[in-house]
Amino acid sequence: IVILFFLIGILVVTLVINRMSNSILLKFSERNLDVTLEGTVCSRPMFFKNSVSFFLDVKYLEFEGNKWKVNERTQVSIFFNKYENNLNKISKVLEKSNPKNDLEHTIFLGQGITVLGKLNKIEIKDSIKFSWEKYLYNKRIQTKLITNTSKILRTSTPLLSRIRKYITNKAKAIFKKYMNHKYAPFLIGTILGDRSEILPETTDHFTKSGLLHILAISGANMVVIASSIMFISKLIKLSFFKKILIIIVIILSYTYLVGYEASIIRASIITILTMLALILGRKRDSVALLLTSGLLITLHDPFSI
């Protein structure tokens, strides 16, 4: 089984690398051209002093009147320090004057946007140390689009993404209302997976101390969810099958809410497989659960292993 797992992994990685080498975005980036990209924000935006950065699932690329269907990712960096007066082009309903605050409410995970900018190739440096360029490559990102707020056009967003944004905003408001402003960002990070409100220097302290995993969503979150549902279901006397079914549905919903990071997907798969084993009356095997989750993650995104 282990040998089969590695063979499948090698096959999937080979196919992914071959596909990346034939990237449409990469071909345009080598020519250093201004292109229009249409897609969906697939990561939580990272806000800096004069810019915001996020990953974009590109669906279409347009250049000189021609349009190509694309199924790739790129990094988008928007600089807004010199373009405050152009924010009305992002959304007609924006009324605030601070461009950073406006972008925080406009660009979010699942947001559909169209962006015009210069596409650049990301050069990977040869180094044994961690590098952002290698991290992006492992995310299947080989290009970066640089633009400003005057070249961002907000497009339609799927209903589920709007619901996710609404729930996230409500949860953040509750945390900030009933918790000290110093600690609310930590709870938001550990429950919602959004660490954008944690100060950079605080994140650096966690990284240097080796405790950054405390802020990451993992199996502990799934255990808390499953245990809470089990406890509540005892009070209202639900059948065993209904308990497990509710747990699976809520785990899937929670996974969608916080995003599809590798640690989240792994924890979700293991929890769901455990619940299915309980329904089928099968014995739970930790090794089998890890191998199955690893295989599924490899098929979905081999570079995340």
N, C-alpha and C positions, 0 to 999 in steps of 0.2 A: 504493500500500500504506500509506504514512504517513497519507494523508487518511482511508482506511478505518479505520485504527487509532484516529485521533482521533474519528471519528464513532461508532465502537463505544464508545469511552471515555465520550463525552458521553451516549450512550443509557443505559449502565450506571449512570453517576453519577446521572442523572435518576431512574431507577427506584429506586435506593438511597435518595436524598433523599426521594422520595415515600413510600417505605415507612417511613422514619424519622419522617416527619411524622405518620403514623398509628400510632405506637408505643403499644402497650397499657401498657407501663411508664411512658411519659411521661404518659399520661392519669391514672394513679394517683398519680404523683409530684406533679402539680399540685394534688391534693387533700390532699397531705401525710398519707397514711394508713399504718398498720401493715399490712404484707402478708407472706405467706409465699411464698418463692421456692424452687423446686427446680431444680437444674441441675448443671453441671460446671465446675470451676475451669479456666479457659482461659489463665491466665498464671501465671508463677512468683510466689508470694507475696512481698510486700515487707514486711519486718519492721522495726518501729520500736520505740522505747522502751516505749510503752504500747499499741501497736496493731499490727495486721497488715492489709494491704490487697491485694486481688487482683481480677481480672476474672472474672465469672461468666457462662457461657453459660446463660441461663435457658430452661428447657423448659416449666415450669408456674408459674403464679401463682395463689395461693389467697387469697380474701378473703371473710370471713363465710360460710363453707361453700360458696362457689361457686369453681369451678376453671376457669382459662382456659389453653389451650395457647399457649405463647409461644416464639418463636424469635428472641430478642434478647439483647443483652449489657448488663450493668450493672457498676458498680464496687461492691465490698463492703468496708467498713471495720469491723473488729472491735476493740473496746476491751476489754482484759482486766485493767487495773490494779486494778479494784475487785471483780473477780468470780472470784478464784482458787479459791474453794470450790465453784464450779459446774462445774469442768472434768470431773467425772464424767459430765456430760450429753453431752459430746462423744463419748467412747468409753469403754466399760467396761474396756478393757485398759490405760488410761493410769495410770501409777503415779508419775510425777515430780511434783514440787511446783511447779516453775517454769512458769507458764502459757505463757510465750513458747516455751520448749523443747518443751512439749507440742504447741503449735500447729504448730511446725516439723515435727513428725513426723506430725501429723494432717492438715494442710491442704497439699496439693501439687498440682502440675499434673496434671490428669486426674481429681482427686478428685470424687466425686459427693456433694453436700451439700444439705441443706434448711436454710434460714435464715429467721428471723423478725425483722423490723425495720422501721424507718421509711424509706420511699422518698422521696428528695428529687430535685428537678430540678437539673441542673447548669447554671448560668448562664454563658454565654460572654461575656467582656468584649471590647469593641472595642479592639484593640491590634495594632500591626504586629509586636510582639515575640512571642517564644514564650510560650505559656501552657499550663498543664496542661489547662485546660478545652478548648482547641482540639485538643490532642493526643487527648483522650478522644473528642471528636466525630469525629475522623478514624478512630478505632477503632470508630466507630458506637456510642458509649456516650453517652447523654444523661441518665442517672440515676445516683444513688448511694444505696446502702442502708447505713444505720448501725445497728449492733447491738452486742451483747456476747456473751461466751462462753456465757452461760446460755441463749442463744436459738439456738445452733448444734447441729444434729443431724447426725451423720455417717451417710451412706447408702452404698449399695453402689457399688463402683468397678469399671469394666470390667477384664477380665483384662490387656489390653495396657497399661493405665495402671498396674496393679500391677507388671507386668514392668518398665516404664520406671522406676518409682520404685525398684525393687530394684537395677537396673543402675546408676542414678544414685548411689544410696547406696554401693554397692560401689566404684564408681570414686572417689567422694569419699574413702572410707576409705583406699584405696590411695594417692592423692595425698598425703593428710595423714600417712600412715605413713612414706613414703619421701622427703618433701620438707620443707623448712623451713616452719614455720607461717606465716611472713610471705609466702612465695611460692606456697603451695598454692592460695589463693583465686584468684590470677591464672590458674593453669593450669585450674582448675575453670571459670572464666569463659570462657576462650578455647576450651576443648574441649567443655564441656557447656552453655555459654550461661547458666550460673547465676552471676550477679554479686552474689547476696544476701549472700555472706560477705566481700565486699570492703568495707572500711571506707568510710563515706560521704565522709570528707575525702579519701581516696585517689581515689575516683571524681570528686570535684570537681576535684582536681589534673589528672586526665586530661582532663576536660571543658574546663577553662580553657586547657590547653596544646594543645588541638585533637587529642589523641591517643586519644580515647575509642574510635575505630574499631578500635584494636588489640585491644580486649577483645571486639569483636563477632565473631560467626561469619560467615564470608563464603566467597568462592570459594577462598581459600587453604586452608581446611579440606578442601574437596572435592578439590582438587589433591593434597594430602597423602594422602588416603584412596585415590584412584585410583592414584597412583604406588606406594603401598605394596602394594596388591593386585597390580598389574602385576609388581612385583619378586618378590613371594612366589610368584605363579603361574608365573614362569619357573623357579623352583627345583623346583616339583612338576610342571612340564611339563603345564599345562592347555591345552586348545585355545583358540584366539582367541575363539570364540563364548562359551565358558564363562567366560573372563576378564571379558568385557564384561557378561555376565548377572550375575555375582557383584558387579561394581562397581555396577550399577544397583540390585540388591536391597539392598546395604549402604548406598548413598546414601539410598534411600527410608527404610530403618530408622533411619539417623542423623538424618534430617530429622524423623522422628516423635519421636525421643529428645530432641532439643534444643528442639523447638517450631517453630511455623509463623510465624516472623517474616519480613517481606518480604525481607530480605537473604538469609536462609537458603533461602527458596523460590526466589528468583531464581537463586542459585548452584546449587541442586539441579536446576532445570529446564535450565539451560545445560549442566551436566555430563551429564545424562541424554540430552539431544538430541545432544550431541557423541558419546556412546557409540553412540547409534542410527545416527548418520551413519557411524561406523566399520563397524558391522555391515552397513549397506546399501551401503557402498562409495561414499558420496556425499562431495563436497567440503565441508569445513566453512567456513561464511561467518559471520564475527563479527556483522555487521549483522543478518543473518537470525536468528541466535540471540538477539540482544538484542530484536528486534522480536517474535519468537515468545514469549519469556519475558515481555516487557512485556504482550502481549495476554492471555496466560493469567492473569497476576497481576491485570490490570484486570478480567477476568471474575470472578475470585475475590473480590477486594477492591480496588475502584478507588481508595479513599482512601489506600492504601499506596504508591501510585506517587509 
